[in-house]
């Protein structure tokens, strides 16, 4: 197995360079022969995706969050963010728009949707923005199918703005805090394996501990340290489930010098040691659990 969650071009197609300005529109069920309603954890390294669920229900997951949904529902997933879903294919469908990172900034500038963070909006079926989003996404699909590419950027900006309004995440006086939280998330993605202390993140971002703590709490709902720990835990779970590497190797990979300390960290957050948790996921055992040292007396 690979040590990483698979990265696709579009689902089921090997990753490859994305053309400048690339934009692709299709329905989820157009690829049902590949997934039968179950799309496993994956990511897209150079493009973002909007998925608008037009009918049915299912479970969508973003990183370590699992979200039940009933249509209408919509998600925006930036590049590099792990996601997937499980649905009943005969009952459920969605329109999926994939857009290259290179094409996103000018379109995002016309909307109020923050594009550095994943978002999923569920429920609120009575909102007046759902019909607007549904009409815009259907127009995107129809124009794409007949090769009418010129209006797609403008339509996508309208759709993104509707998503922002539905999620009440439009730009406001809190923009600076959101931008700081987004920059922090990107920095954590790059350096969580390096076991940076909070102070180093503060210095790298050119901010203060108070401002970073406030931005992190507002955007991510947790403290700075808890966010870093959560990111390390996500990677640990990925490696435990998707690879056959030993618990010790997983510990070293995510920046723990002491596998026994990693085992205690994992048990504190998950409720079970990593080897036991891995076995509960149906993973074949490999090597052993890092034993915690007996307390000295």
C-alpha positions as CSV (number, residue, x, y, z in Angstrom):
1,X,0.0,0.0,0.0
2,X,1.0,3.6,-0.5
3,X,1.9,5.7,2.5
4,X,-0.4,8.4,1.3
5,X,-4.0,8.9,0.5
6,X,-4.4,8.5,-3.3
7,X,-4.4,11.7,-5.4
8,X,-6.5,11.7,-8.5
9,X,-7.0,13.9,-11.5
10,X,-10.7,13.4,-11.4
11,X,-11.9,10.4,-9.4
12,X,-10.5,7.1,-10.7
13,X,-8.1,8.7,-13.2
14,X,-4.3,8.8,-12.3
15,X,-3.0,12.2,-11.1
16,X,-1.5,14.3,-13.9
17,X,-0.7,18.0,-14.6
18,X,-3.7,20.2,-14.7
19,X,-4.0,22.6,-17.7
20,X,-4.1,26.3,-17.0
21,X,-7.8,27.3,-16.7
22,X,-9.0,23.7,-16.5
23,X,-12.6,23.3,-15.6
24,X,-14.6,20.1,-15.6
25,X,-18.3,19.4,-14.9
26,X,-20.1,16.1,-14.5
27,X,-22.5,14.2,-12.3
28,X,-21.5,11.8,-9.5
29,X,-23.4,9.0,-11.2
30,X,-21.5,9.4,-14.4
31,X,-18.7,7.6,-12.6
32,X,-20.9,5.1,-10.7
33,X,-19.3,2.3,-12.6
34,X,-16.0,3.1,-10.8
35,X,-17.4,3.6,-7.3
36,X,-20.9,2.2,-7.0
37,X,-21.8,5.0,-4.5
38,X,-18.7,4.6,-2.3
39,X,-15.8,7.0,-3.1
40,X,-12.9,6.2,-0.7
41,X,-10.6,8.8,0.8
42,X,-8.7,10.7,-1.9
43,X,-7.6,14.2,-2.8
44,X,-6.8,16.4,-5.8
45,X,-3.4,18.1,-5.6
46,X,-4.0,21.0,-8.0
47,X,-7.7,21.6,-8.2
48,X,-10.7,22.4,-6.0
49,X,-14.1,20.9,-6.3
50,X,-17.7,21.9,-5.7
51,X,-20.2,19.0,-5.2
52,X,-23.9,20.0,-5.2
53,X,-26.1,17.1,-4.1
54,X,-29.4,17.4,-6.0
55,X,-31.2,14.3,-4.6
56,X,-30.8,11.5,-2.1
57,X,-28.8,11.2,1.1
58,X,-25.5,9.8,2.3
59,X,-22.4,10.4,4.4
60,X,-19.7,12.8,3.3
61,X,-16.3,13.0,4.9
62,X,-13.8,15.8,4.9
63,X,-10.4,14.9,6.6
64,X,-11.5,13.3,9.9
65,X,-15.1,14.7,9.9
66,X,-18.0,12.5,8.9
67,X,-21.2,14.4,7.9
68,X,-24.6,12.9,7.2
69,X,-26.5,14.8,4.6
70,X,-29.9,14.9,2.8
71,X,-30.2,16.9,-0.5
72,X,-29.9,19.7,-1.0
73,X,-26.4,19.9,0.3
74,X,-23.2,21.4,-1.1
75,X,-19.5,21.3,-0.4
76,X,-16.4,23.2,-1.5
77,X,-13.2,21.3,-1.2
78,X,-9.8,23.1,-1.8
79,X,-7.0,21.3,-3.4
80,X,-5.1,18.9,-1.2
81,X,-8.0,18.3,1.2
82,X,-8.9,14.6,1.7
83,X,-12.6,13.8,1.1
84,X,-15.0,11.1,0.0
85,X,-18.5,9.8,0.4
86,X,-20.9,6.9,0.7
87,X,-24.4,7.1,-0.9
88,X,-27.1,4.8,-2.4
89,X,-26.4,5.2,-6.1
90,X,-29.9,4.6,-7.3
91,X,-31.3,7.3,-5.1
92,X,-28.6,9.9,-5.0
93,X,-26.8,12.2,-7.5
94,X,-24.8,15.4,-7.5
95,X,-23.2,17.9,-9.9
96,X,-19.4,18.1,-9.5
97,X,-17.4,21.0,-10.7
98,X,-13.6,20.6,-10.7
99,X,-11.5,23.8,-11.3
100,X,-7.7,24.2,-11.5
101,X,-6.0,26.2,-8.8
102,X,-4.6,28.4,-11.5
103,X,-8.1,29.4,-12.6
104,X,-9.6,29.8,-9.1
105,X,-8.3,33.3,-7.9
106,X,-10.0,35.5,-10.5
107,X,-13.3,33.6,-10.1
108,X,-13.0,33.6,-6.3
109,X,-12.4,37.4,-6.4
110,X,-16.0,37.8,-7.8
111,X,-17.5,35.8,-4.9
112,X,-17.6,36.0,-1.1
113,X,-16.5,32.4,-0.5
114,X,-13.3,31.8,1.3
115,X,-11.4,29.3,-0.8
116,X,-8.7,28.2,1.6
117,X,-11.0,26.2,3.8
118,X,-13.3,23.3,3.1
119,X,-17.0,23.9,3.7
120,X,-20.1,21.7,3.6
121,X,-23.6,23.2,3.9
122,X,-26.5,21.0,4.8
123,X,-30.2,21.5,5.5
124,X,-31.8,24.9,5.5
125,X,-33.9,23.7,2.5
126,X,-36.1,26.7,2.8
127,X,-33.4,29.2,2.1
128,X,-33.9,31.2,-1.0
129,X,-30.3,30.6,-2.0
130,X,-30.9,26.9,-2.7
131,X,-33.0,27.4,-5.8
132,X,-30.5,30.0,-7.1
133,X,-27.6,27.5,-6.5
134,X,-29.6,24.7,-8.1
135,X,-30.3,26.7,-11.3
136,X,-26.7,27.9,-11.6
137,X,-25.2,24.5,-11.1
138,X,-27.6,23.0,-13.7
139,X,-26.7,25.7,-16.2
140,X,-23.0,25.0,-15.6
141,X,-23.6,21.3,-16.3
142,X,-25.7,22.0,-19.5
143,X,-23.3,24.6,-20.9
144,X,-20.3,22.4,-20.3
145,X,-21.9,19.4,-22.0
146,X,-22.6,21.5,-25.2
147,X,-19.2,23.1,-25.1
148,X,-20.3,26.6,-24.1
149,X,-17.2,27.4,-22.1
150,X,-17.3,31.2,-22.1
151,X,-19.9,31.8,-19.4
152,X,-18.7,29.1,-17.0
153,X,-16.4,31.3,-15.0
154,X,-19.1,33.8,-14.3
155,X,-21.6,31.1,-13.5
156,X,-19.1,29.5,-11.1
157,X,-18.6,32.8,-9.3
158,X,-22.4,33.0,-8.8
159,X,-22.5,29.5,-7.5
160,X,-19.6,30.2,-5.1
161,X,-21.3,33.3,-3.8
162,X,-24.5,31.3,-3.2
163,X,-22.5,28.7,-1.2
164,X,-21.0,31.5,0.9
165,X,-24.5,32.9,1.6
166,X,-25.9,29.5,2.5
167,X,-23.0,28.9,4.9
168,X,-23.0,32.4,6.2
169,X,-19.3,32.5,5.6
170,X,-19.2,35.6,3.4
171,X,-16.3,38.0,3.8
172,X,-16.8,40.5,6.7
173,X,-14.7,42.4,9.2
174,X,-13.3,39.0,10.3
175,X,-11.5,38.5,7.0
176,X,-8.1,39.1,8.5
177,X,-8.7,36.5,11.2
178,X,-9.9,34.0,8.6
179,X,-6.8,34.7,6.4
180,X,-4.6,34.2,9.4
181,X,-6.3,30.9,10.2
182,X,-6.0,29.8,6.6
183,X,-2.3,30.6,6.5
184,X,-1.9,28.7,9.8
185,X,-3.6,25.7,8.4
186,X,-1.3,25.7,5.3
187,X,1.7,26.0,7.6
188,X,0.6,23.2,9.8
189,X,0.1,21.0,6.7
190,X,3.7,21.6,5.7
191,X,5.4,21.3,9.2
192,X,3.3,19.1,11.5
193,X,5.8,16.3,10.9
194,X,8.6,18.6,12.1
195,X,7.0,18.9,15.6
196,X,7.1,22.7,15.6
197,X,6.1,24.3,18.9
198,X,3.4,26.9,18.8
199,X,5.9,29.7,19.2
200,X,7.5,28.8,15.9
201,X,4.2,29.0,14.1
202,X,3.6,32.4,15.6
203,X,7.0,33.6,14.5
204,X,6.6,32.2,11.0
205,X,3.3,33.9,10.5
206,X,4.5,37.2,11.9
207,X,1.7,37.5,14.4
208,X,1.2,37.3,18.1
209,X,0.1,34.3,20.3
210,X,-3.1,36.1,21.2
211,X,-4.1,36.9,17.5
212,X,-3.3,33.4,16.4
213,X,-5.3,31.8,19.2
214,X,-8.3,34.0,18.5
215,X,-8.2,33.3,14.7
216,X,-7.8,29.6,15.3
217,X,-10.7,29.4,17.7
218,X,-13.0,31.5,15.5
219,X,-12.2,29.5,12.2
220,X,-11.4,26.0,13.5
221,X,-13.2,25.9,16.9
222,X,-10.1,24.7,18.8
223,X,-6.9,26.0,20.4
224,X,-3.7,26.3,18.3
225,X,-2.1,23.3,20.0
226,X,-5.3,21.3,19.6
227,X,-5.4,22.1,15.9
228,X,-1.8,20.9,15.5
229,X,-2.5,17.8,17.5
230,X,-5.6,17.1,15.4
231,X,-3.5,17.3,12.1
232,X,-0.9,14.9,13.5
233,X,-3.7,12.6,14.5
234,X,-5.3,12.7,11.1
235,X,-2.0,11.6,9.5
236,X,-1.5,8.9,12.1
237,X,-4.9,7.4,11.4
238,X,-4.3,7.6,7.6
239,X,-1.0,5.7,7.9
240,X,-2.4,3.2,10.3
241,X,-5.4,2.4,8.0
242,X,-3.8,2.8,4.6
243,X,-0.4,1.3,5.1
244,X,1.3,-1.7,6.8
245,X,3.9,0.4,8.5
246,X,4.6,-0.4,12.2
247,X,3.3,1.8,14.9
248,X,6.9,2.9,15.6
249,X,7.3,4.0,12.0
250,X,4.1,6.0,12.1
251,X,5.2,7.7,15.3
252,X,8.5,8.8,13.7
253,X,6.7,9.9,10.5
254,X,4.5,12.4,12.2
255,X,7.3,13.8,14.4
256,X,7.4,11.8,17.6
257,X,10.8,10.8,18.7
258,X,9.5,8.4,21.3
259,X,7.0,5.8,20.0
260,X,5.7,5.1,23.5
261,X,4.9,8.8,23.9
262,X,3.0,8.6,20.6
263,X,1.0,5.7,21.9
264,X,0.0,7.6,25.0
265,X,-0.9,10.7,22.8
266,X,-3.0,8.5,20.5
267,X,-4.8,6.8,23.3
268,X,-5.5,10.1,25.0
269,X,-7.3,11.4,21.9
270,X,-8.8,8.3,20.5
271,X,-9.5,6.2,23.5
272,X,-7.4,3.2,22.4
273,X,-3.7,2.6,21.6
274,X,-2.8,2.8,17.9
275,X,-2.4,-0.9,17.4
276,X,-5.7,-1.8,19.0
277,X,-7.5,1.0,17.1
278,X,-5.9,-0.2,13.8
279,X,-7.2,-3.7,14.4
280,X,-10.7,-2.3,15.1
281,X,-10.6,-0.8,11.6
282,X,-10.2,-4.2,10.1
283,X,-6.5,-3.7,9.3
284,X,-4.2,-6.8,9.5
285,X,-1.8,-6.5,12.4
286,X,1.8,-5.6,11.5
287,X,4.6,-5.5,13.9
288,X,3.6,-4.5,17.3
289,X,2.3,-1.8,19.5
290,X,4.9,0.5,21.1
291,X,4.9,-0.5,24.7
292,X,4.6,2.3,27.3
293,X,7.4,2.0,29.8
294,X,6.5,0.9,33.3
295,X,6.5,3.8,35.8
296,X,9.7,4.1,37.8
297,X,9.4,3.9,41.6
